[in-house]
Amino acid sequence: MQIKKNIAVSETGFVFNPTTGDSYSINQVGQEILGYLGENKNPAEITTLMTAEYDIDPASFEKYFYDFISMLKQFELLEEGHEH
């Protein structure tokens, strides 16, 4: 899973897709997840990092994580078909 290369993400959580002209606002946790995706971390690594940082159990985090990933796919912000 990787964010499309042309997607711009600001430090304040503003996400811009120049292909569609759409923009979105994400919270701090979403920004961290996007950062980890940018570092090519896999879902298991992201779950470990986030559950260590926040008071959330892995099962609950994974549900939120995959909901977030679904949203990114719906808004056409992820590269498709480049799974390792």
Sequence and secondary structure as in RCSB ss.txt:
>XXXX:A:sequence
MQIKKNIAVSETGFVFNPTTGDSYSINQVGQEILGYLGENKNPAEITTLMTAEYDIDPASFEKYFYDFISMLKQF
ELLEEGHEH
>XXXX:A:secstr
  B TT EE TTSEEEETTTTEEEE  HHHHHHHHHHHTT  HHHHHHHHHHHSS  HHHHHHHHHHHHHHHHHT
T B SS   
